[in-house]
Amino acid sequence: MIRGNNMANKIAISKSGVDKIVSELQSEKEKIGSYSTKLGTELGNINTSWQGTDATKYTEKMNDDYKVLLDEFNTSLQSYIDFLSEVYSEYKKVDEKFAAESIEV
């Protein structure tokens, strides 16, 4: 959630917001991983119907560029998910610690 006009110093998060984002990112990561696996399978199957130099160049280009980028993106996404999961865990600890505390003003 963003509050105020100056976004640089007015960003706030909630425990439920972080948990929701982690779930959504995990779902997207799984979709990307599935797509990458399917792409690898399809690239492997191309040579059954298309052969020659052009087929080789195409499959190598797709494997070396696009599939590699998808896999690298998924790895980076997992690192971000791990970070946000840690944030959520720490948020829960703080929440649990102070839930029983009373604040007197």
N, C-alpha and C positions, 0 to 999 in steps of 0.2 A: 504494500500500500504506500502510496506517495502522498505526502501532505505538504501543503504550502506551495509557494511559487518557485522557490529556489530548490530544485531537485538535488543539487549537489550535497546539501547538508540536511535534507528533510526526508530521508528515506527511512521507513519503519517496516519491520517485519513482524509477523505473528507466528506462533508455533504451528497453528493449523495451516497457515499459508505455506510455510516451508514444507510441511508434510505433504500437502496437496501437490506442490511443484515437484517434489521428489517422485511421487507416484506417476505424475504425468510425464516427466522426463524418462523414467524407467520404461514406461510404455512405448514412448517414441524410440528409445534406444533399442528395444526389442524389435520394433518394426524395421528400423534401419539395418539391424543385424540380419533379420530375415531376408530383407531385400538384397543385402550383400551376398548372402549365401545363395539365393536364387540366381543372382547375376553370375556368380562363379560357376554354378551348374549350367546355366544357359551358354556361357562362353565356352565351357567344355564341350557342349553338345553341338556347337556351331560347325565344327569340322566334319560332322556326319553328313551335312548337306551342302556345305560351302568349303571348297578347298582351294589351295593356291596361295600365292604371295599376298593377295589382298586380304584373304581370310586370316592369315597369320598376322599381318600388320594390324588388322582390326582387333582381333582378340588380344594381342599383346598390348595395344594401346588402351583398351578397356580395362584389362587386368592391371597394367602398370600405373595407369593414371586414375581412373574412376573408382575401381574396386579398392585400390590402396587408399585413396582419399576417404572413401566411405568407412573403411576399417579404422583409419586414423581418427576420423571424426567420432566414431563410436567409442574409441578408447578415451578421447578427450571428454566426451560426454559422460562416460563412466567416472572419470576423475571428478567432474563437477558434481555428479550425483553423490559420490562418496563424501565430498566436502559438505554438501547440503545436508546429508544424512548425519554427519558429525555435528553440524550446527543445530539440527533438530534435537539430537541427543543431549547436547549441552543445554539447550533451551528447556527441555523436559526436566533436567536436573535442577536448574535454577527455579523453575516453576514449582517442582515438588518441595524444594527446600523452603521456599517462602510461602507456600500455600497455607501452612499452619501458623505462620507468623502474623501478628497483628501490628498494625502501624498506628501509632498515636500521633495526632497532630495537635 
